[in-house]
Amino acid sequence: MYGNKAAMSSLFAALLLGACGGGSGTDTKVTENKPPEVNQPSGFVGALVQDSGKTERYIKNGIYAASLSESDYTAGGDVASPSIGSSPYSTTNTVESGVDEADRIKYDGETFYLANYPIWSSANQSPADIRVIQRNQDDTLTSLPNIPLAQESDDIIGIYLHQKRLVAISSTMPVYPIDFISIAPWEPVEQKFSVQFFNVSDPHNALAENLLTFDGSLLSTRRIDNQLYVASSYVPYIDGLQPYAATDEEKLANYQNVIGVSSDDVMPRVDINGQSMAMNLMAECYVPEAATEDDGFAQILTVTRINIDDPTDQQSICMSVQAYMLYMSEQSMYLASSIEGQQTAFHKISLENMSYQASGAVDGVLSWRSDPLFKVDESDGYLRVVTTDNSVSPAVHQLTVLAQSGNELTTIASLPNENQPQAIGKPGEDIYAVRFIDEQAYIVTFERIDPLYIIDLSDNSAPFIAGSLEIPGFSSYLHPLKNGLLLGVGQQVQLDDLPSNGDATLVENSAQVMLSPPPVEPNGMKVSLFDIRDAANLIELTSIIAADAFTPVEFNYKALSVLEADGFYRFAFPVEKLKSSTDVSSNDNVVDVPQNSLMLFAVETKDVSPELEWLGNVKADNDSAEYIFSGEDRSVIQGEYVYYFRGNQVWQALWANPSAVSGPF
């Protein structure tokens, strides 16, 4: 539970830290009226520790260091085994099986809950709220009263639905990646986010039950059963600090101001239905064991577990670390930090009792060409990570396996290595997609042609490349299917753009000079079906191309809807056409699509020769005069119906006849 449960009469008073006073007795650095020398924030390799004196000094040093110059806190940002199971309707596509993620649409088989975008135009002023749509017995749709947020100025970041309770995550501030410090210690900006709980036992009359307001920025959330996990970042505001202090007098005044503030007043708080309490005591926070008395970091990272059935039942863990990614399995949470842009450190938290476990580091960074979430996986206690080492040219991609030993995550294997020297990708290729599936890892690299690699992890201490396949184009997202099949979603390239026999060369002064191959241009969304049963003989069974189009699935896996029953799959995802279609030089099946629509595919994985079947498109004619980005389009498949959510509206169609569309509702 919380380390400090003293209630405050006003949440605003908690932010006026400078007025609270209360020295801590940690000032051992100031001599001869000169300001102390404090290191700028940096990442640390090694374990974290709880040490009240060290923690207070480290955090306050960080606050002081941030006041000296416009520090660049660049630590480096948000899977593993897939969700495969039978359900009467499609649910949010997630990174990890059993770990739910917030999204803008949730459904319980009878009622849709849609996070509405706010509209602030001269013709329409509507705050963000939650739209409620009931699916009737005759398959018609009925709009029920919308669910308002506690604060009309909030935007909805995402929602959860667990049994008869709905959770809305909202904020009046933008959501930042974990490494971003959005408030300097001298800026009196009240940065908060809210978690609101509703009882939707009667969807016609949703009841607001609990409102939690957190200090700081929301980083990420997850849900396992009735437990909600919230990761947040906070930088204290201290009144009276001189920003960008340059003179010794200004620096000394800032330092004395910082150390004079009570440690309790530096910590973030949570307001529960008007009652404010500290999320943790400073002495409970973890800091790098390797940090010296001259080091510091102002950011306080808190992970809170909340019981959805009783939101007053909470538990938090606090650490002052740089982190840019959160990965979570059903057993553990890992926070990733960048070390000077050369290594990636991981801090492990056990979900069983919300306790810090261990830390470790691997060479390279997770990179942002492809979703970093899919580059981390926990399986049977092993942490498997795919990183890119950009300190060498060309960059080197590698897979590392770590295991916990005491409070350390130690490397037990890496690839490539002396016994397995084959590179992951060709020189100059970036990683475009990664997917861990049971005892294999699938990696797509691309520069001019797409190699799909399969890495065998049946022995985590001895991984090896078991096979590869080269095809034109690339996959940005990989989705596992039963019966040894794999779905890839990405882009196709023109076959005549590819060189006929390797890199081009230029003969000059009787010397051969290698030229970089000219870039290839993607020219259409591509969906591929791969046979991965024989790692030494990977096969692209079939593919479908939508010329001059893209799908948000390429960069947001939640846009994909999947419904599976006994090996038969139905897929739906939004697609946006960019311009008039052009000819695609390919033997693949090329289909034409409307400007904005929902594409429907199916595959029977038990067939002797499985193939992707394109069913058609659900077309959405949105009544908005403004452009609506397709990245937040969603869909739900249920029985013989499919529902397409675009903007704040929904369309309904029969799976077997997607051109006959009802709506918008």
C-alpha positions in Angstrom: 0.0 0.0 0.0 1.0 3.6 0.0 3.9 4.6 2.1 2.3 7.8 3.2 -1.5 8.0 3.7 -1.8 11.5 5.2 -4.6 13.3 3.4 -4.1 16.9 2.1 -6.7 19.5 2.2 -5.9 20.8 -1.2 -4.2 19.1 -4.2 -3.1 22.5 -5.4 -1.2 23.0 -2.1 0.7 19.8 -2.8 2.3 21.4 -5.9 3.6 24.5 -4.1 6.6 22.6 -2.9 8.8 25.6 -2.3 6.4 27.0 0.3 6.5 23.8 2.3 10.1 24.1 3.6 11.5 21.6 5.9 15.2 20.9 5.4 16.4 17.3 4.9 19.9 17.6 6.4 21.5 16.3 3.2 23.6 19.4 2.5 27.1 18.1 2.7 28.4 19.5 -0.6 28.4 23.3 -0.1 31.7 24.8 1.1 33.0 28.3 1.0 29.7 29.5 -0.4 30.4 27.9 -3.7 27.8 25.9 -5.6 28.4 22.1 -5.8 29.4 20.3 -8.9 26.7 17.9 -10.0 26.8 15.7 -13.0 24.1 16.0 -15.7 21.7 13.0 -15.8 23.1 9.8 -17.4 22.1 6.2 -17.6 23.6 3.6 -15.4 24.3 -0.1 -15.9 23.6 -2.3 -12.9 21.1 -2.9 -10.1 18.9 -0.4 -8.3 18.9 0.0 -4.5 16.7 1.5 -1.8 18.8 3.8 0.3 17.0 6.8 1.9 20.0 9.1 2.0 21.2 8.1 -1.4 17.8 8.4 -2.9 17.1 11.9 -1.6 20.5 13.1 -2.7 20.1 11.6 -6.1 16.7 13.0 -6.8 17.5 16.5 -5.4 20.8 16.5 -7.3 18.8 15.8 -10.4 16.4 18.7 -9.7 19.3 21.0 -9.1 21.1 19.9 -12.3 18.0 20.5 -14.4 18.0 24.1 -13.2 21.6 24.8 -14.5 21.0 24.4 -18.2 18.5 23.1 -20.7 19.5 19.5 -20.1 18.8 16.9 -22.8 17.2 14.0 -20.9 17.5 11.6 -23.8 17.4 8.2 -22.3 16.0 6.8 -25.3 9.9 4.8 -25.5 6.1 1.4 -25.6 5.3 -8.9 -27.8 5.9 -11.4 -27.2 3.7 -14.5 -27.5 0.5 -13.7 -29.4 -3.1 -14.0 -28.4 -4.5 -17.1 -30.1 -7.9 -18.3 -28.9 -11.5 -18.7 -29.8 -14.0 -16.0 -28.9 -17.5 -15.1 -30.3 -16.2 -11.7 -31.2 -12.9 -10.0 -31.9 -11.2 -8.1 -29.1 -8.3 -5.6 -28.9 -5.2 -7.0 -30.7 -2.5 -7.0 -28.0 1.2 -7.6 -27.8 1.0 -10.3 -25.1 -1.6 -12.9 -24.5 -3.5 -12.3 -21.3 -2.3 -8.7 -21.0 -5.0 -6.2 -22.2 -4.2 -2.8 -23.5 -6.1 0.4 -23.6 -7.8 1.3 -26.9 -10.6 3.5 -28.2 -13.1 0.7 -28.6 -14.2 -2.0 -26.2 -17.0 -4.5 -26.5 -18.6 -7.2 -24.3 -20.7 -8.9 -27.0 -23.7 -6.8 -26.4 -22.6 -3.2 -26.0 -19.9 -1.1 -27.8 -18.0 1.6 -25.9 -16.3 4.1 -28.2 -14.0 6.9 -27.0 -15.3 9.9 -28.9 -12.9 12.5 -30.2 -13.6 16.1 -29.0 -14.9 18.4 -31.6 -14.3 22.2 -31.3 -15.5 23.9 -34.4 -17.7 26.9 -35.1 -20.5 24.5 -36.0 -20.1 21.9 -33.3 -18.6 22.0 -29.8 -18.5 18.5 -28.3 -16.1 17.5 -25.5 -14.6 14.0 -25.5 -16.9 11.4 -24.0 -17.7 7.7 -24.3 -20.3 6.7 -26.8 -22.5 3.7 -25.9 -24.0 1.6 -28.7 -26.2 -1.4 -28.0 -26.4 -4.3 -30.3 -30.0 -5.6 -30.3 -31.3 -9.2 -30.7 -32.2 -8.5 -34.3 -28.7 -7.2 -35.0 -29.8 -3.6 -35.2 -27.9 -0.9 -33.3 -29.3 1.6 -30.8 -27.4 4.6 -29.4 -27.6 4.9 -25.6 -26.7 8.0 -23.6 -23.1 9.0 -23.8 -20.8 8.7 -20.7 -19.3 12.1 -19.9 -15.9 12.6 -18.3 -15.4 14.3 -15.0 -13.6 17.1 -16.8 -14.8 18.3 -20.1 -11.4 19.6 -21.1 -9.9 16.1 -21.0 -9.0 14.0 -24.1 -9.5 10.2 -23.8 -6.2 8.3 -24.1 -7.9 4.9 -24.0 -10.5 2.8 -22.2 -10.7 -0.7 -20.6 -13.7 -2.9 -20.0 -13.6 -5.6 -17.3 -16.9 -7.4 -16.7 -19.3 -4.6 -15.8 -16.8 -1.9 -15.1 -15.5 0.6 -17.6 -12.2 2.5 -17.1 -11.4 5.7 -18.9 -7.8 7.1 -19.1 -7.8 10.8 -19.9 -5.5 13.8 -19.7 -5.5 17.5 -20.4 -1.9 17.3 -21.5 -0.3 15.3 -24.3 1.0 11.8 -23.7 4.7 11.6 -23.9 7.2 8.7 -24.3 8.8 7.6 -21.1 12.1 9.4 -21.7 10.5 12.8 -22.0 10.6 15.2 -19.1 7.7 17.5 -19.7 8.1 19.9 -16.8 11.3 21.6 -15.6 11.6 22.0 -11.8 10.9 25.7 -12.0 7.9 25.6 -14.3 4.6 26.0 -12.4 2.6 23.8 -14.7 0.0 21.5 -13.2 0.5 18.3 -15.2 -2.0 15.6 -14.4 -3.9 12.7 -15.8 -7.1 10.9 -14.7 -8.3 7.4 -14.3 -12.1 7.2 -14.0 -14.2 4.1 -13.1 -17.8 3.6 -14.2 -20.3 0.9 -13.3 -22.0 -0.2 -16.6 -24.2 -3.0 -15.3 -27.0 -1.0 -16.9 -25.5 0.5 -20.1 -28.5 2.8 -20.3 -27.5 4.5 -17.1 -23.7 4.3 -16.5 -22.7 5.3 -13.0 -19.5 7.2 -12.2 -18.0 5.5 -9.2 -14.4 6.5 -8.6 -12.0 9.2 -10.0 -8.3 9.1 -9.5 -6.1 12.0 -10.5 -2.4 11.5 -10.7 0.4 14.1 -10.6 2.6 13.8 -13.7 2.4 12.4 -17.2 0.9 9.1 -18.2 3.4 6.8 -19.8 1.6 3.5 -20.3 -1.1 1.2 -18.9 -1.9 -2.5 -18.9 -4.6 -4.8 -17.5 -4.6 -8.4 -16.2 -8.0 -9.6 -15.1 -9.2 -7.0 -12.5 -5.8 -5.4 -11.9 -4.9 -2.2 -13.8 -1.2 -1.2 -14.0 -0.4 2.5 -14.5 3.1 3.8 -15.2 3.6 7.6 -14.8 6.4 10.1 -14.8 6.7 13.1 -12.5 9.2 16.0 -12.2 8.6 18.1 -9.0 7.9 21.8 -9.3 9.9 23.9 -6.8 8.9 27.5 -6.4 11.7 30.1 -6.7 14.3 28.2 -8.8 16.2 30.3 -11.2 16.0 28.7 -14.6 19.3 28.1 -16.5 21.3 29.3 -13.6 24.7 30.5 -14.8 26.4 32.5 -12.0 27.7 30.9 -8.8 25.3 33.0 -6.8 22.3 31.7 -8.9 23.5 28.1 -8.7 24.1 28.3 -4.9 20.6 29.8 -4.4 19.0 27.1 -6.4 20.9 24.3 -4.6 20.0 25.7 -1.2 16.4 26.0 -2.3 16.3 22.4 -3.5 17.8 20.8 -0.4 15.5 22.9 1.8 12.4 21.3 0.5 10.9 18.5 2.4 11.4 15.1 0.8 7.7 14.4 1.2 6.8 17.5 -0.8 9.0 16.4 -3.8 7.0 13.2 -4.3 4.0 12.8 -6.7 0.5 12.4 -5.2 -2.7 10.8 -6.2 -6.2 12.3 -5.5 -8.8 9.6 -4.9 -12.3 11.0 -4.9 -11.0 14.3 -3.5 -8.7 12.7 -0.9 -5.0 13.3 -1.6 -2.2 11.0 -0.6 1.5 10.4 -1.5 2.1 7.6 -3.9 5.3 6.7 -2.2 7.8 8.0 0.4 11.0 9.2 -1.1 12.9 6.6 1.0 11.0 3.9 -0.8 12.3 4.9 -4.3 14.9 2.9 -6.0 18.0 4.6 -7.6 21.0 3.3 -9.5 23.4 1.5 -7.1 26.3 2.8 -9.2 25.3 6.5 -8.8 27.8 8.6 -6.9 27.0 11.6 -4.6 27.6 13.8 -7.6 24.9 12.2 -9.8 21.3 12.9 -10.0 18.1 12.6 -11.9 14.9 14.7 -11.5 12.4 12.3 -13.0 10.4 10.1 -10.7 8.9 7.0 -12.4 6.0 5.3 -10.6 4.2 2.1 -11.4 0.8 1.6 -9.6 -1.4 -1.4 -9.4 -5.1 -0.6 -9.0 -7.9 -3.1 -8.2 -10.6 -2.2 -10.7 -13.3 -3.6 -8.4 -12.0 -1.4 -5.5 -9.8 1.4 -6.8 -8.7 2.3 -3.2 -6.8 -1.0 -3.2 -3.5 0.1 -4.6 0.2 -0.6 -4.5 3.0 1.5 -6.0 6.7 1.1 -6.7 8.9 4.1 -7.3 12.3 4.6 -9.0 14.3 7.4 -10.4 15.6 6.0 -13.7 15.6 7.0 -17.3 13.3 4.8 -19.3 11.8 4.8 -22.7 9.8 1.6 -23.0 7.5 -0.6 -20.9 7.0 -4.2 -21.7 4.8 -6.5 -19.6 4.1 -10.2 -19.6 1.7 -12.0 -17.2 4.4 -12.3 -14.7 6.8 -9.3 -15.0 7.2 -5.7 -16.1 10.4 -4.4 -17.7 11.4 -0.8 -18.0 14.0 -0.1 -20.7 16.6 2.7 -20.4 19.2 3.8 -23.0 22.8 4.1 -21.9 24.5 6.8 -23.9 22.7 5.6 -27.0 25.0 2.5 -27.1 23.3 0.0 -24.7 19.8 -0.7 -23.4 19.3 -1.4 -19.7 16.3 -3.3 -18.4 14.7 -3.0 -14.9 12.5 -5.9 -13.9 9.5 -5.7 -11.6 7.6 -8.7 -10.3 3.8 -8.3 -10.7 3.2 -10.8 -7.9 4.0 -8.4 -5.2 5.0 -5.2 -7.2 8.7 -5.6 -6.1 11.9 -4.7 -7.9 13.8 -7.8 -9.0 16.9 -7.1 -11.1 18.6 -5.0 -13.8 20.8 -5.7 -16.7 22.0 -4.3 -20.0 22.5 -5.4 -23.6 24.5 -3.8 -26.4 22.6 -1.7 -28.9 19.2 0.1 -28.9 15.7 -1.0 -29.7 15.4 1.5 -32.5 12.2 3.1 -33.8 12.1 1.9 -37.4 9.8 -0.9 -36.1 7.7 -1.1 -33.0 10.1 -1.6 -30.1 7.4 -3.5 -28.1 7.8 -6.5 -30.4 11.6 -6.6 -29.8 11.2 -7.7 -26.2 9.8 -11.0 -24.9 9.7 -12.9 -21.6 9.4 -16.7 -21.8 10.0 -19.2 -19.0 11.9 -16.6 -17.0 14.2 -15.7 -20.0 14.2 -12.2 -21.4 14.9 -12.2 -25.2 15.7 -8.8 -26.8 16.5 -7.7 -30.4 18.6 -4.6 -30.6 20.6 -2.6 -33.2 24.2 -1.5 -32.6 24.6 1.8 -34.5 28.1 2.5 -33.1 29.5 0.5 -36.1 29.0 1.0 -39.8 27.1 -0.8 -41.2 24.9 -1.2 -38.1 24.7 -4.7 -36.6 21.4 -6.3 -35.4 21.6 -8.9 -32.6 19.5 -11.0 -30.4 20.3 -11.3 -26.7 19.0 -13.7 -24.1 19.1 -12.7 -20.4 18.2 -14.6 -17.2 17.9 -13.3 -13.6 20.7 -14.1 -11.2 20.1 -12.3 -7.8 19.5 -8.6 -8.6 21.2 -8.9 -12.0 19.9 -9.8 -15.5 22.9 -11.6 -17.0 23.5 -12.4 -20.6 23.5 -16.1 -21.3 23.5 -16.1 -25.1 23.7 -13.7 -28.1 23.4 -13.9 -31.8 25.4 -13.7 -34.0 28.4 -15.2 -32.1 31.6 -17.1 -32.8 29.8 -20.4 -33.4 26.9 -18.8 -35.3 28.4 -15.9 -37.2 25.6 -15.4 -39.8 24.4 -11.8 -39.6 20.8 -10.9 -39.0 20.1 -8.8 -42.1 22.4 -7.7 -44.9 24.6 -4.6 -44.6 22.6 -1.5 -44.6 19.2 -3.1 -43.8 17.0 -1.9 -41.0 14.7 -4.1 -38.9 11.1 -3.6 -40.0 9.3 -6.2 -37.9 9.9 -8.7 -35.1 7.7 -11.3 -33.6 8.4 -13.8 -30.9 6.3 -17.0 -31.1 6.9 -19.7 -28.6 10.4 -21.0 -29.3 11.0 -18.9 -32.4 11.7 -15.3 -33.2 10.8 -13.9 -36.7 12.7 -10.9 -37.9 12.1 -8.8 -41.1 15.0 -6.7 -42.4 14.8 -4.5 -45.5 16.6 -2.0 -47.7 15.8 -3.2 -51.2 14.4 -6.7 -50.7 12.7 -8.4 -47.7 14.6 -11.2 -45.9 12.4 -12.9 -43.3 14.6 -14.7 -40.8 13.5 -17.4 -38.3 15.6 -17.8 -35.2 15.4 -21.0 -33.2 15.1 -20.4 -29.4 14.3 -24.0 -28.3 17.6 -23.8 -26.4 17.8 -20.2 -25.0 21.5 -20.7 -24.4 22.2 -21.5 -28.0 20.0 -19.6 -30.5 20.6 -19.9 -34.2 19.2 -18.8 -37.5 17.2 -21.7 -38.7 16.1 -20.3 -42.1 15.3 -17.2 -44.2 13.2 -16.1 -47.1 13.8 -13.2 -49.6 10.8 -11.6 -51.3 10.2 -8.1 -52.8 8.8 -5.6 -50.3 8.6 -5.8 -46.5 6.4 -6.7 -43.6 6.0 -4.1 -40.9 3.7 -6.3 -38.7 3.7 -10.1 -38.2 0.8 -12.0 -36.8 1.0 -15.7 -35.9 -1.7 -18.2 -37.0 -2.4 -21.8 -36.1 -1.1 -24.7 -38.1 2.3 -23.2 -38.9 1.2 -20.1 -40.7 2.3 -16.4 -40.4 0.5 -13.3 -41.6 2.7 -10.3 -42.7 1.4 -6.8 -43.3 3.5 -4.2 -45.0 4.4 -2.7 -48.4 5.2 -4.0 -51.9 7.9 -2.5 -54.1 8.2 -2.4 -57.9 10.1 -5.5 -59.1 11.8 -3.5 -61.9 13.3 -1.2 -59.2 15.4 -4.0 -58.0 18.9 -4.6 -59.4 19.4 -7.7 -61.5 22.7 -8.8 -60.1 23.5 -7.0 -56.8 24.9 -3.6 -56.2 25.6 -1.2 -59.0 29.2 -0.4 -59.7 31.0 2.5 -61.3 34.4 2.1 -63.1 36.5 5.2 -62.7 40.3 5.5 -63.3 40.4 1.7 -63.6 39.2 1.4 -60.0 35.9 -0.1 -59.1 33.9 2.2 -56.7 30.8 0.7 -55.1 27.7 2.8 -55.3 24.9 2.7 -52.9 21.8 1.1 -54.5 19.1 3.7 -55.4 16.2 3.7 -53.0 13.2 1.7 -53.8 9.7 3.2 -53.5 6.8 1.2 -51.8 3.9 1.2 -54.2 1.1 -0.5 -52.3 0.0 -2.2 -49.2 0.9 -5.9 -49.2 -0.6 -8.7 -47.1 1.3 -12.0 -47.2 0.6 -15.5 -45.9 3.7 -17.5 -45.0 4.2 -21.2 -44.4 6.7 -21.4 -41.5 6.4 -25.1 -40.6 9.8 -25.9 -42.1 12.3 -23.3 -41.0 14.7 -24.4 -43.7 12.0 -23.9 -46.4 10.0 -20.8 -45.6 7.3 -20.1 -48.3 5.2 -17.2 -49.2 2.0 -19.0 -50.0 -0.1 -16.1 -51.3 -0.3 -12.3 -51.1 -2.7 -9.5 -51.9 -1.7 -6.0 -52.8 -3.7 -2.7 -52.6 -2.0 -0.3 -55.0 -1.1 3.2 -53.7 -2.6 2.4 -50.3 -1.5 1.8 -46.7 -3.1 0.3 -43.6 -2.5 1.7 -40.1 -1.7 -1.9 -39.0 1.7 -1.2 -40.5 2.4 1.1 -37.5 -0.4 0.3 -35.0 -1.2 -3.3 -34.4 -4.4 -2.4 -32.6 -6.0 -1.5 -35.9 -6.1 -5.2 -36.8 -9.2 -7.3 -35.8 -8.9 -11.1 -35.7 -11.6 -13.7 -35.1 -10.5 -17.4 -35.1 -12.5 -20.6 -34.7 -10.9 -24.0 -35.1 -8.2 -22.7 -37.4 -10.4 -20.5 -39.6 -9.5 -16.9 -39.4 -11.3 -13.7 -40.3 -9.3 -10.4 -40.5 -10.5 -6.9 -40.8 -8.4 -3.7 -40.9 -8.7 -0.1 -42.2 -7.0 0.9 -45.4 -6.5 4.3 -46.9 -5.9 4.9 -50.6 -3.4 7.7 -51.3 -4.0 8.5 -55.0 -5.2 6.9 -58.2 -4.0 3.4 -58.6 -1.0 2.6 -60.8 0.1 -0.6 -62.4 2.0 -2.9 -60.0 4.6 -5.1 -61.7 3.9 -8.3 -59.8 2.3 -11.7 -60.1 0.5 -11.1 -56.9 -3.2 -10.5 -56.6 -3.8 -6.7 -56.9 -7.1 -5.3 -55.6 -8.6 -1.8 -55.8 -10.0 -0.2 -52.7 -12.1 2.9 -51.8 -10.5 6.0 -50.4 -11.2 4.9 -46.8 -12.5 1.5 -46.1 -12.3 -1.7 -44.0 -10.7 -4.6 -45.8 -11.9 -8.1 -45.0 -9.7 -11.3 -45.4 -10.1 -14.9 -44.5 -7.9 -18.0 -44.4 -8.6 -21.6 -43.6 -5.3 -22.8 -42.0 -6.4 -26.5 -42.2 -6.5 -26.4 -46.0 -3.9 -28.5 -47.8 -2.9 -25.3 -49.7 -4.0 -22.3 -47.5 -4.6 -19.0 -49.3 -5.7 -15.5 -48.3 -9.2 -14.8 -49.5 -10.2 -11.2 -50.0 -13.9 -10.8 -49.2 -14.2 -7.1 -50.1 -14.3 -3.7 -48.4 -16.7 -1.9 -46.0 -16.8 1.6 -47.3 -17.2 4.5 -44.9 -18.6 7.8 -46.2 -17.9 10.0 -43.2 -20.1 13.1 -42.9 -17.2 15.2 -41.6 -15.8 17.9 -44.0 -12.4 17.6 -42.3 -9.8 14.9 -43.0 -10.0 12.1 -40.5 -6.8 10.1 -40.1 -7.3 6.4 -40.4 -4.8 5.5 -37.7 -7.5 5.4 -35.1 -10.0 3.4 -37.2 -11.1 0.2 -35.5 -13.4 -2.7 -36.2 -15.2 -5.6 -34.4 -16.1 -8.9 -36.0 -19.0 -10.9 -34.5 -20.8 -13.8 -36.1 -21.9 -12.8 -39.6 -21.5 -9.1 -39.0 -18.6 -6.6 -39.0 -18.6 -3.2 -37.5 -16.4 -0.4 -38.7 -15.6 2.5 -36.4 -14.2 5.6 -38.1 -14.1 9.0 -36.4 -17.1 9.0 -34.0 -19.3 7.0 -36.2 -19.9 3.3 -36.9 -20.9 1.3 -40.0 -22.4 -2.2 -40.1 -22.1 -4.8 -42.8 -22.6 -8.5 -43.4 -19.3 -10.4 -43.6 -20.5 -12.2 -46.7 -21.6 -9.0 -48.4 -19.4 -6.1 -47.2 -20.6 -3.7 -50.0 -24.1 -3.6 -48.5 -23.3 -1.1 -45.7 -25.7 0.3 -43.1 -24.8 3.6 -41.4 -23.3 5.7 -40.2 -24.8 5.3 -36.8 
